[in-house]
Amino acid sequence: MYLYTFIVLPLYFLSIIFSLSSMSWMLIWIGMEMNLLTFVLIIMKSPNNMMKSESTMKYFLIQSIGSMIFLLTIHSNMIYYNENSLKEVWLPSMALMLKSGMAPLHSWTPDIINKFSLFSLFLFISLQKIVPLMIMFSSWFPLLIPLSMINVIVGNLGSISQSSITKMIIFSSINTTGWMIMSFMESYYLFLVYFIQYTLISYFMYKFLVKTQIKWLIQVKSNVNSIKWFYFTIIMSMSGFPPFVGFIPKWLLIKKVFYLNSMPMFLMIMLSILTLFFYLKSSLSIITNSSFMKKWKSKKTMKISLLTMINIFGPLMFFMFN
């Protein structure tokens, strides 16, 4: 515990800061490798089992492939001298997409990340994405719009058919990645607002899953009303449904970017409406369910009234003073 708390976690956060503050590609690569090693140690901290060990090894191999591709592009001087070549633009960006689980190189994420601990899942869908996103925005700006569209399409369509909450969260993070990429089109400030808000909502979902030990939607349906209501508010907030907290950055993004890139933004809104309809339908069926099954009852209680109220009335305060 001492090694984990005072060495591994500080090194993990330091590796992210080191990568973001580096001025050369080699230092960025070194920072990402430090981040990979510390994140693997975080994954291995949870109770060991065969499935987790296999998933950890697969994750390490995929990350190693992405790192190798990124390093080869640096070694061959592609980034420094041939920025206008399509091949030289796509190779390093594809390596970053593979490492962060962005679409279209996302197919490994649902099955592998689903077997991680909840804390590792929370880190993967939040902090693990910030370095690749910042690098891609700084160096390969023309890729942002098509990459944003692909992530929104894959994230929305992938989350509709899921009954596992963790897989739903993974596809939701892919969808949110598309919106965060689009926020770069406006400013760093809008991206930071979106990223911080999504990280906080993801943290609330992480604490909810830790305390209730819920893994499937059927378990929420057969639980107590307070758990149902908290799940409803947090999933609606993650999907950006008004009037919940998650709607604020999405509204700011639509208001600022719609006139600059109206067609991509219009398609993203239409896809989000489709997913919102599915989330709303499934969440309302959970809330209105009056099952008396005891099998999935949570043994722990949660003090969720304050978080639920903030989630609902937070946007109202924002629009009142904006």
Secondary structure, DSSP 4 states (H G I P E B T S, - for coil): -HHIIIIIHHHHHHHHHHHHH--SHHHHHHHHHHHHHHHHHHHHHSPP-HHHHHHHHHHHHHHHHHHHHHHHHHHTTHHHH-TT-HHHHHHHHHHHHHHHT-TTS-TTHHHHHTTS-HHHHHHHHTGGGHHHHHHHHHH-GGGHHHHHHHHHHHHHHHHHT--BHHHHHHHHHHHHHHHHHHHTTT-HHHHHHHHHHHHHHHHHHHHHHHHH---BHHHHHTS-HHHHHHHHHHHHHHTT-TTSTTHHHHHHHHHHHTTTSHHHHHHHHHHHHHHHHHHHHHHHHHHH------TT--SS----HHHHHHHHHHHHHHHHH-
